[in-house]
Amino acid sequence: MQLHTNLRPKSVLLSTKTPKTLVPLSNISSLLNPISHSPHPSKPSSSSSPWFSILRTAIANTDLPLGKRAHALILTSGQCPDHFLINNLITMYAKCRSLAYARHLFDKSPERDLVTWNAILAAYAQSGRYLVENAQEGLGIFRRLRESVVFTSRHTLASVLKLCLMSGRVWVSEAVHGYAVKIGLEWDVFVTSNLVNVYCKLRRVKEARALFDGMVERDVVVWNTMLKAYVEMGLKEEALALFSEFHRSGLGPDSVSVRCVLGGIRKVDSDEGKRHMEEVQAYAAKLGEFVTNVDDEAYPPSYCDPSTDSDVFLWNKTLSKYIRASENWAAVECFRNMIRSKVGYDSVTLVIILSAIVGTNNLEVGKQIHVAALKSGLDSVLLVANGLINMYSKARCVQFAIEVFNHMKEVDLVSWNSMISCCAQSGSGEESVNLFIGLLRDGLRPDQFTIASILRASSSLQEGLHLSKQVHVHAIKTGIAADRFVSTALVDVYSRSGKMEEAEALLENKVKFNLASWNALMFGYIKSNDSHRALQLMRRIHNGGNSVDEITLATVAKATSCLVALVPGKQIHAHIIKTGYSKDLYVNSSILDMYIKCGDMGSAHTVFNDIPSPDDVAWTTLISGCLENGDEGRSVSIYHQMRQSGVLPDEYTLATLVKAASCLTALEQGKQIHADAIKLECSSDPYVATSLVDMYAKCGNIEEAYHLFRRMDVGSIVLWNAMLVGLAQHGDAEEALNLFRVMKFRNIVPDRVTFIGVLSACSHSGLVSEAYEHFSSMQRDYDIEPEIEHYSCLVDALGRAGRVQEAEKLIASMPFEASASMYRALLGACRVQRDTETGKRVAEQLLAIEPSDSSAYVLISNMNAAANQWDAVNNARQMMKVNNVKKEPGFSWIDVKNKIHLFLVDDKSHPEADSIYDKLEDLMKRISEEGYVPDTEFVLADVEEEEKERALYYHSERLAIAYGLISTPSSAIIRVIKNLRVCGDCHNAIKYISKISQREIVVRDANRFHRFKNGSCSCGDYW
């Protein structure tokens, strides 16, 4: 008998060019309608009778005495039993093998419906095998049934076919078969399966196979029935070919199938038969059947001839034992010894060893096995090829898996499923969809693993929800929507798409608790910003007495993180300890993140220290947590501990560390992290590169930031924004605006952050008209609504240009309330322009928003001091005391050899204070000789002029610069950071210092960067 294989159609070869849409699947409206076998509805009956539960118990336990007592009580109670009770009594006697009582009840029954007839036929069918007399009586009842007006059903024929088998008469079975055809039940799965079984048992294999081939749906039982018939009749070739077809069907043979074939076939002569036999043996190895009683049958005596391959069998058996013991490396070494012994190997060997490679996750060894398969020609064996696809899939080597798949001459459902899953897990959703289409066109029927994989793939696509709904309909139509893998995937895909009502409906319709589905729904709530519902779901799981796993606990911990709910988070932590998951790395990482998000860094460090072997995720979480909670210095220290522990950082770790260095303005540490990124080949990662550009810019090294930016060929708007904002902070408006033009030329669409950088660049360079033009362009050209930050930049530009009244009007015209920072900037501009009246109005507005803002009082005081209004200065300071407002002290710091040195005004606490002051005195003397004249207007105190000059000398930035000059090489750039705006006199003095010392000095104040070189500043004295 010629059996067809699923040959690869040329149209489904994988390529990089894939269609964007999926061919629509079958509509749900095409589902089959339920078939009614009787146009005459039976009389309604009720199961509310008190005897019903007793009878069902007797039936379930095959308890004849209990059933008889119930029957007696029914009779003595005076109640006239309706046909519902009679049917249950007949069924009870049938199940208890009491045919005589069942027949008596049947004969006495006044009304008989189809259930009555089916019950008595079942009683005869269950009365005992091969009792010809009972079979004849039962068939006689069936003839009476046919003469009545009652229509028969599939359950009727099931019992009748058993009676046919009991009678041992083929012609009777053929007659019933003809009746099934007549009433339209020939291709009913239930009936056809019974017909196949009857024909097989009566050794009519040809008729059985004809029915078998015509079946639309076949389960494992009917496949095994056909296999057993072939084996018992000695049709070895047919049995092996059928097993091969069974395997390719995607349903998958079970251990019964394997034992039937290997236990019943001793020797095969044809090459085709031997190939099929190897396939069965390989499949047996995959099922682990070497450790069952198939061990002695898998290779019958004829296969254990020393002159043939008995040694291979023994080696394979040993390999299989290693796999079952999870000793994968031992299996690999065993295979190497097998090769050294020159025993040879077969397809079974390769299937086993490929399974071991998956366990080791060693791609290089896997490639060597692939080479061995190619050299031996065994790569064409279906199971070997599937093993190779699985190995490459688990190693995330999609291209290699595709190569194997495309060169397969023969594929089965396992092949398709492996490839669909491989592409889905690697993020190639479109490729998975194309494979799914190819599977359907190849005539195969998707199983639960296919549907689950394609649903996972669709969740990554833009139109994934539409596709998922089509797949959902297909799953309903094929009857696998209730499968736990499929239902979980459906809950997951709807949850990820924000369709929580659909996800909830799927979960509520499930009778049996499925933790994976609940986990998916919980994750969906979190993604939908409804973490409270996620906690409620956890409460339901707990109250229902259901067990949880590490995914549940990690997910609910994330819910508490999102809510910043420390108390529930601690309760979850306690539950984790109680349930024994406290050492699980995945769970601990989530708890660690929860404490960090809630700001409890003490508990976070405790949790981290209790992790036996933290991985890169745990280390990165702690490093990021320190950064989020303002402890940047500790984050760098933890990184050094991470490197000492031998754990390598990933791109996210490095990007986080670079950000920490940026916050600390620690250029040297930033450079070291950059060096690590280069060594680990992570420097070209877009996130790391963007962080590096931002770090170099914020640490004052704009040249290195620009150099790194130019080397990156990335179209990410985030990277361009980092560079543009960096140039703006350094006051290089020309280059910033030029970069903006290049950005537009490359069709990189600007966003709100881009325009903050552009407007800031205009502000720092006095380009007011350009600032207005770009402000208008936001809405006109890019449909970006100006936000408070954009207005702040425009107000700052107007204020710096001396147009304070215009800035005040702009604030009044805004569609929202002004921010404190906006008023603060305008108040500073009023001070510079000596516009005391406007300054007072702005100060009132600022204090109305932030009554405790010290800068408002200080700026008012400074304006009055500049105007020599000392009474007003004293009043402002008195108001600060009354309102308990503390002035933020000015301080500066410098990073020398990875150590921060901080200075206050007139600070003498530094260990090298004497040397610092000697150097500063020398500098003041030398710059005075160069023409420096102290501007005592910046000494806001009513003291003598000479005292004012001395007060200017010891500002914190000058002390930091003096220390930099005595502690760094003459070629090094001095970089100083100040928390407040640099005063005008210090700005002038530092220009002179850069000239006489021939050193480049970079000062970053609260507003921008100042680059001093050869007596001039990059700001052009405009800041």
LUMNU-499019 format. One record per residue (C-alpha): x, y, z; residue in three letters. Coordinates in steps of 0.2 Angstrom, whole numbers, plus 5000, padded with zeros to 4 digits. Example, Ala and Ser with C-alpha at 12.3 -4.5 7.8 and 13.67 -1.06 7.14 Angstrom:
506249785039ALA;506849955036SER;
END
This chain:
500050005000MET;500850174995GLN;500850295009LEU;501150485005HIS;502450585014THR;502350765018ASN;503650835005LEU;504251005006ARG;503351124994PRO;504451244986LYS;503351394990SER;503751395008VAL;505651405008LEU;506151535021LEU;506951695016SER;507251865023THR;505851935012LYS;504251905021THR;502451965017PRO;501752075030LYS;500052005032THR;499351825036LEU;498151745025VAL;496451755034PRO;496051595043LEU;494351505044SER;492851605051ASN;492051555067ILE;490451545057SER;490951395048SER;491051285064LEU;490051125063LEU;488351135070ASN;487851005083PRO;487050855075ILE;485350805081SER;485050615079HIS;483150625084SER;481850735078PRO;480750685092HIS;481250755108PRO;481050635123SER;479950675138LYS;480850795150PRO;481550695165SER;482250755181SER;483850705191SER;483150785207SER;482450615213SER;483250565229PRO;483650395222TRP;484750465208PHE;486250505218SER;486250325226ILE;486050245208LEU;487550355202ARG;488550295216THR;488150115213ALA;488550135195ILE;490250225198ALA;490750095211ASN;489949945202THR;489049905219ASP;487649785214LEU;486949765232PRO;486849955234LEU;485949965218GLY;484749825222LYS;484349905239ARG;483950065230ALA;482849975218HIS;481849895232ALA;481650055241LEU;480950135225ILE;479649995223LEU;479149995242THR;479050185243SER;477450175232GLY;478250295219GLN;477950255201CYS;479650265193PRO;479750365178ASP;480750315162HIS;482250425169PHE;482450315184LEU;482150155174ILE;483450205162ASN;484650235177ASN;484150065185LEU;484549975168ILE;486250065167THR;486650015185MET;486249825182TYR;487249835165ALA;488749915174LYS;488649785188CYS;488549645175ARG;486749585180SER;486049565163LEU;484549465168ALA;483849605180TYR;484249735166ALA;483249635153ARG;481849615165HIS;481749795168LEU;481849835149PHE;480449715145ASP;479349785159LYS;479649965154SER;478050045147PRO;478950185138GLU;480650165129ARG;481650305123ASP;483350295114LEU;484250305131VAL;483250145136THR;483750055121TRP;485550105122ASN;485650055140ALA;485049875137ILE;486149865121LEU;487649915132ALA;487149785145ALA;487249645132TYR;488849725125ALA;489649725143GLN;488949555148SER;490549465143GLY;491649445128ARG;491349305115TYR;489749245123LEU;488849215106VAL;487149185114GLU;487149355122ASN;487749435106ALA;486349355097GLN;485049415109GLU;485849595109GLY;485749595090LEU;483949535091GLY;483549685102ILE;484449795089PHE;483349735075ARG;481749775086ARG;482449945089LEU;482649975070ARG;480849925068GLU;480250055081SER;480050235077VAL;481550285088VAL;483050345079PHE;484750275083THR;486350375088SER;488250345088ARG;488150275105HIS;486950145099THR;488150085086LEU;489550075098ALA;488649945108SER;488049855092VAL;489749845085LEU;490449765101LYS;489049635099LEU;489649605081CYS;491349575088LEU;490649455101MET;489749355088SER;491349335077GLY;490349355061ARG;491049465048VAL;489449475038TRP;488549545054VAL;489849685055SER;489649725037GLU;487749735039ALA;487949865053VAL;489249955043HIS;487949975029GLY;486650035042TYR;487950165048ALA;488150225030VAL;486250225027LYS;485950345042ILE;487450455039GLY;488650405053LEU;489950315043GLU;491150455045TRP;490750495063ASP;492450485072VAL;491650385086PHE;490850255075VAL;492250245062THR;493450205076SER;492450065082ASN;492249995064LEU;494050005062VAL;494349905078ASN;493049775073VAL;493749745056TYR;495549735064CYS;494949605077LYS;494149505063LEU;495749515053ARG;494949615039ARG;496449735038VAL;496049795021LYS;494349855025GLU;494949925042ALA;496350025032ARG;495050095020ALA;494050165034LEU;495550225043PHE;496250325027ASP;494550405025GLY;494450475043MET;494550655045VAL;495050645063GLU;496150505070ARG;496650495089ASP;498150395096VAL;496950245100VAL;496450215082VAL;498250235075TRP;498850105088ASN;497349985083THR;497949985065MET;499749965070LEU;499349815081LYS;498349735067ALA;499749755055TYR;501049685067VAL;499949535073GLU;499649485054MET;501549495051GLY;501349645039LEU;503049725045LYS;503349835030GLU;501549905032GLU;501749925051ALA;503350025049LEU;502650135035ALA;501150175046LEU;502250215061PHE;503150335050SER;501550415044GLU;500950425062PHE;502450515067HIS;502350645053ARG;500450675057SER;501050775072GLY;499950675084LEU;501450585089GLY;501550395093PRO;501650355112ASP;502550215121SER;501150095117VAL;501450125098SER;503350105101VAL;503149935111ARG;501949865098CYS;503149895083VAL;504849855092LEU;504049705101GLY;503249625087GLY;504449655072ILE;506049555073ARG;506849575057LYS;506649685041VAL;507449645024ASP;507049795013SER;508049955014ASP;506450055016GLU;505949945030GLY;507649965039LYS;507550155037ARG;505850155045HIS;506450035059MET;507850155063GLU;506650295064GLU;505550195076VAL;507150155087GLN;507650345086ALA;505950395092TYR;506050265106ALA;507650335111ALA;506850515112LYS;505350445122LEU;506650365134GLY;506050195131GLU;507750115133PHE;507450105151VAL;505850015150THR;505549835145ASN;505849895127VAL;507649885131ASP;507749705126ASP;506449725112GLU;507149885104ALA;508449785096TYR;507949595094PRO;509249455094PRO;509449485075SER;510049665078TYR;511249615092CYS;512349505081ASP;514149565085PRO;514549575066SER;513149705064THR;512749845076ASP;512449765093SER;513849875100ASP;512950035093VAL;511449975103PHE;512449955119LEU;513250125117TRP;511550205113ASN;510850125129LYS;512150205139THR;511950375131LEU;510150365135SER;510450325153LYS;511550475155TYR;510150585147ILE;508850525159ARG;510050555173ALA;510350735167SER;512150705165GLU;512250785148ASN;514150815148TRP;514450635153ALA;513350585138ALA;514450705127VAL;516050615133GLU;515250445131CYS;514950495113PHE;516750545110ARG;517350385117ASN;516150295105MET;516950385091ILE;518750345097ARG;518250165099SER;517750165080LYS;516050085084VAL;515150195072GLY;513450275076TYR;511750275069ASP;510250395068SER;509750345086VAL;511450395092THR;511350565084LEU;509550595091VAL;510150555109ILE;511750655108ILE;510850805101LEU;509650805116SER;511150805127ALA;511850955118ILE;510251055121VAL;510551015139GLY;512351085139THR;511851235128ASN;513551215120ASN;513351275102LEU;515151235096GLU;514951045101VAL;513251055093GLY;513951105076LYS;515250965077GLN;513750845079ILE;512950925064HIS;514550895054VAL;514550715059ALA;512750695053ALA;513150775036LEU;514750665034LYS;513750505038SER;512250565027GLY;511050545043LEU;510550725042ASP;509250675030SER;508350565043VAL;506850655049LEU;507150635068LEU;508950685066VAL;508550845056ALA;507150885069ASN;508450865083GLY;509650985074LEU;508251115072ILE;507851095090ASN;509651115095MET;509951275085TYR;508251345091SER;508751325109LYS;510451405106ALA;509451545097ARG;510451515081CYS;508951545070VAL;509951555054GLN;510651385056PHE;508951315060ALA;508251395044ILE;509651315034GLU;509251145041VAL;507451165038PHE;507651225020ASN;508751075016HIS;507550945023MET;506750835009LYS;505350775021GLU;504550875035VAL;503250835048ASP;502250935061LEU;503650925073VAL;504851015060SER;503551155057TRP;503251175076ASN;505151185080SER;505451315067MET;503851425072ILE;504351415090SER;506151455086CYS;505751615076CYS;504451665089ALA;505751655103GLN;506951755093SER;505751895090GLY;505551855071SER;503651865072GLY;503351885053GLU;504451735049GLU;503351635061SER;501751685053VAL;502451635036ASN;502951465042LEU;501151445049PHE;500451485032ILE;501651355025GLY;501051225037LEU;499251255033LEU;499651245014ARG;500651085017ASP;498951005022GLY;499550975041LEU;498351015055ARG;499051135069PRO;499151055086ASP;499151145103GLN;501051185102PHE;500851265085THR;499451375090ILE;500351425107ALA;501951465097SER;501051575084ILE;500051665097LEU;501751705105ARG;502451765089ALA;500951875085SER;501051975101SER;502652055094SER;501852115078LEU;501052275074GLN;499352195069GLU;499652055081GLY;497952075090LEU;497052045074HIS;498051895069LEU;497851825087SER;495951835085LYS;496051735069GLN;497151605077VAL;495851605092HIS;494451565080VAL;495451425071HIS;495851355088ALA;494051355093ILE;493551275076LYS;494851135078THR;494351105096GLY;496051145105ILE;495551315112ALA;495351235129ALA;497051155129ASP;498051235143ARG;499551285132PHE;498351375120VAL;497251455133SER;498751515142THR;499451585126ALA;497751675123LEU;497651745140VAL;499451815138ASP;499151885121VAL;497551975125TYR;498352035142SER;499852105132ARG;498652195120SER;497752275134GLY;496152175131LYS;495952125149MET;494052095147GLU;494351955134GLU;495751885145ALA;494651885160GLU;493251795150ALA;494551655145LEU;495051635163LEU;493351635170GLU;492751495158ASN;494151375163LYS;493451245175VAL;495251185181LYS;496451305189PHE;497951345178ASN;499251445186LEU;500151495170ALA;498551575164SER;498351675181TRP;500151725179ASN;499851795162ALA;498251885168LEU;499251965182MET;500552025171PHE;499252095160GLY;498552195174TYR;500252265178ILE;500552315160LYS;498852395159SER;499352505174ASN;498052415185ASP;499252335198SER;497852345211HIS;496952205201ARG;498552105201ALA;498652105220LEU;496752055221GLN;497151915209LEU;498551855220MET;497351865235ARG;496051755225ARG;497451625221ILE;497951625240HIS;496151615246ASN;495751475234GLY;497151365242GLY;498051355225ASN;499951335225SER;501051475217VAL;502651465208ASP;504151585206GLU;503351675191ILE;501851715202THR;502851785216LEU;504051885205ALA;502551955196THR;501552005211VAL;503152085218ALA;503252185202LYS;501452245206ALA;501952315223THR;503452395215SER;502352485202CYS;501152545217LEU;502752595227VAL;501752495241ALA;503052445254LEU;501852365266VAL;501052235254PRO;502852215247GLY;503452155264LYS;501952045265GLN;502451965248ILE;504251945254HIS;503651855270ALA;502551735259HIS;504051705248ILE;505151655263ILE;503751545270LYS;503451455253THR;505351415251GLY;505651535236TYR;506851645246SER;508351575237LYS;507651585220ASP;508651715209LEU;507151765199TYR;506051795214VAL;507451885224ASN;507852005209SER;505952055210SER;505952085228ILE;507552175227LEU;506752295214ASP;505252315225MET;506252385240TYR;507252495228ILE;505652565220LYS;505052595238CYS;506652685243GLY;507052555257ASP;508852535252MET;509352455268GLY;508152305265SER;508752305247ALA;510552275252HIS;510052145264THR;509052045251VAL;510452065239PHE;511751995252ASN;510651845255ASP;510651795236ILE;511951645235PRO;512551685217SER;511851855210PRO;511851855191ASP;512052015181ASP;510252055182VAL;510352065201ALA;511952165201TRP;511252285189THR;509652305199THR;510552355214LEU;511752475204ILE;510252555196SER;509352565213GLY;510852655221CYS;510752775206LEU;508852805207GLU;509052845226ASN;510352965224GLY;511852865230ASP;512852865214GLU;514552845222GLY;513952675230ARG;513352615213SER;515152635206VAL;515852545221SER;514552395219ILE;515152385201TYR;516852355207HIS;516252215218GLN;515252145203MET;516852135193ARG;517852055207GLN;516451925209SER;516751875191GLY;515051925184VAL;515152015168LEU;514052175165PRO;512852185151ASP;512452335140GLU;511152395153TYR;512352385167THR;513652485158LEU;512352615153ALA;511752635171THR;513552655177LEU;513952785164VAL;512452885170LYS;513052865188ALA;514752945182ALA;513753075173SER;512853125189CYS;514453125199LEU;515253225185THR;516653095188ALA;517553105171LEU;518952985175GLU;517752855182GLN;516752875166GLY;518252845156LYS;518652685165GLN;516852625162ILE;517052675144HIS;518652565143ALA;517652415150ASP;516252445137ALA;517552435123ILE;518352275131LYS;516652195132LEU;516252245115GLU;514752345121CYS;515252525116SER;514352525100SER;512652475109ASP;511452625106PRO;511052635124TYR;512852635130VAL;513452755117ALA;512052875121THR;512452865139SER;514352895135LEU;513953045124VAL;512853115138ASP;514253085151MET;515653165142TYR;514553315138ALA;514053335156LYS;515853305163CYS;516453455152GLY;517253355138ASN;516153405124ILE;517553365111GLU;517553175116GLU;515653175116ALA;515653245098TYR;517053125093HIS;516052975099LEU;514453035092PHE;515153055074ARG;515752875075ARG;514052815079MET;512952775064ASP;511352775074VAL;509652855069GLY;509052855087SER;508253015092ILE;508952995110VAL;510752995104LEU;510453155093TRP;509553235108ASN;511053195120ALA;512253275108MET;511253425104LEU;510853465123VAL;512653435127GLY;513153565114LEU;511853685120ALA;512453675138GLN;514153715132HIS;513553865124GLY;514053815106ASP;512453875098ALA;513153875081GLU;513653695081GLU;512053645090ALA;510953725077LEU;511953655063ASN;511753485071LEU;509853515071PHE;509953555052ARG;510853395049VAL;509653295059MET;508153365049LYS;509153325032PHE;509353145038ARG;507453135041ASN;507653105059ILE;506053185066VAL;506353295081PRO;505353275097ASP;505053385113ARG;506753355120VAL;507553405104THR;506753575104PHE;507253595123ILE;509053575117GLY;508753695102VAL;507953835112LEU;509253815126SER;510653835113ALA;509753995107CYS;509554055125SER;511354035130HIS;511954135114SER;510754275114GLY;509854215098LEU;508154275103VAL;507354285085SER;507954115081GLU;507254055098ALA;505554125093TYR;505654045076GLU;506053875082HIS;504653895096PHE;503353925082SER;504053785071SER;503653655085MET;501853675082GLN;501853725064ARG;502953595057ASP;502953445069TYR;501353465078ASP;502253465095ILE;501253565108GLU;502453675118PRO;502653625136GLU;503253715152ILE;505053675148GLU;504953755131HIS;504253915138TYR;505553915151SER;506953915138CYS;506054055129LEU;505854155145VAL;507654125149ASP;508254185132ALA;507254345134LEU;507854375151GLY;509654355146ARG;509454475132ALA;508754605144GLY;506954595138ARG;506254555156VAL;504554645153GLN;504354545137GLU;504754385146ALA;503554435160GLU;502154455147LYS;502554285139LEU;502354205156ILE;500654285158ALA;500054225141SER;500554045144MET;499053915144PRO;499653845161PHE;500353905177GLU;502153955177ALA;503453855186SER;504553905200ALA;506153875190SER;505453995176MET;505154135189TYR;506854095196ARG;507754125179ALA;506754285176LEU;507154345194LEU;509054315190GLY;508854415174ALA;508054555184CYS;509554555195ARG;510854565180VAL;509854705172GLN;509554785189ARG;507754795186ASP;507254805204THR;505354845201GLU;505054695189THR;506154585201GLY;505054625216LYS;503454575206ARG;504254415200VAL;504954375218ALA;503154385225GLU;502554265211GLN;503954145215LEU;503654155234LEU;501854125231ALA;502253955223ILE;503753905234GLU;503754005251PRO;505253915257SER;506253945241ASP;507954025248SER;508454085230SER;507054205229ALA;507554295246TYR;509454285240VAL;509054365223LEU;507954505231ILE;509354535243SER;510654535230ASN;509654665219MET;509454775234ASN;511354755239ALA;511854805221ALA;510754955222ALA;511554995240ASN;509854975248GLN;510554895263TRP;508954915274ASP;508054815261ALA;509454685261VAL;509254665280ASN;507354655278ASN;507554515266ALA;508654425277ARG;507554455292GLN;506054375282MET;507154225279MET;507454205298LYS;505554225302VAL;505054095289ASN;506453975294ASN;507253975276VAL;509053925275LYS;510153985261LYS;510953855251GLU;512853875253PRO;513853885237GLY;515153755235PHE;516253685221SER;517153515219TRP;518553445208ILE;518853255204ASP;520653215206VAL;521253035204LYS;519452975206ASN;519253065222LYS;518053215225ILE;518753365234HIS;517453485239LEU;517653675244PHE;516653805252LEU;516953995253VAL;518554035263ASP;518653845266ASP;520253785276LYS;519653615280SER;520653525266HIS;522253435271PRO;523253535259GLU;522453705263ALA;524053795266ASP;524753745249SER;523053785241ILE;523053965249TYR;524853995245ASP;524453955227LYS;522854055226LEU;523854205234GLU;525154185220ASP;523754175207LEU;522954335213MET;524554435213LYS;524954375195ARG;523254405188ILE;523254585196SER;524854615187GLU;524054555171GLU;522654685173GLY;521354605184TYR;520354725194VAL;519154645207PRO;517354695204ASP;516754725222THR;514954735216GLU;514854555219PHE;515254565237VAL;513454595244LEU;513954665261ALA;514054835268ASP;515954825272VAL;517554925267GLU;518154905249GLU;519854815253GLU;518854685264GLU;517654665249LYS;519154625238GLU;519854495250ARG;518154415251ALA;518154385232LEU;519854295233TYR;519254145242TYR;517654095233HIS;517453905232SER;517753895213GLU;519453985215ARG;519953865229LEU;519553715218ALA;520553785203ILE;522053815214ALA;521953635220TYR;521853575203GLY;523353675197LEU;524453605211ILE;523853425210SER;523653385191THR;524953375177PRO;525253535167SER;524453455152SER;522853405161ALA;521153505159ILE;520553565175ILE;518653535177ARG;517753615192VAL;515853595196ILE;514953725206LYS;513153705213ASN;512653895210LEU;512954025196ARG;514754085194VAL;514854265200CYS;515454395187GLY;517054425197ASP;517554245198CYS;517154225179HIS;518354375175ASN;519754305187ALA;519654135180ILE;519954205162LYS;521554285169TYR;522054125178ILE;521854025162SER;523054145153LYS;524454155165ILE;524453965169SER;524253915151GLN;522953785157ARG;521253755150GLU;519953765164ILE;518153705162VAL;516853765175VAL;515053695175ARG;513953805185ASP;512053795188ALA;511653865171ASN;512953795159ARG;514753755155PHE;516153885154HIS;517753835145ARG;519153955149PHE;520653955138LYS;522054085134ASN;521054225144GLY;519354205136SER;517754105139CYS;516754005127SER;515154095133CYS;515854255126GLY;515454335143ASP;513554305139TYR;512854195153TRP;
END
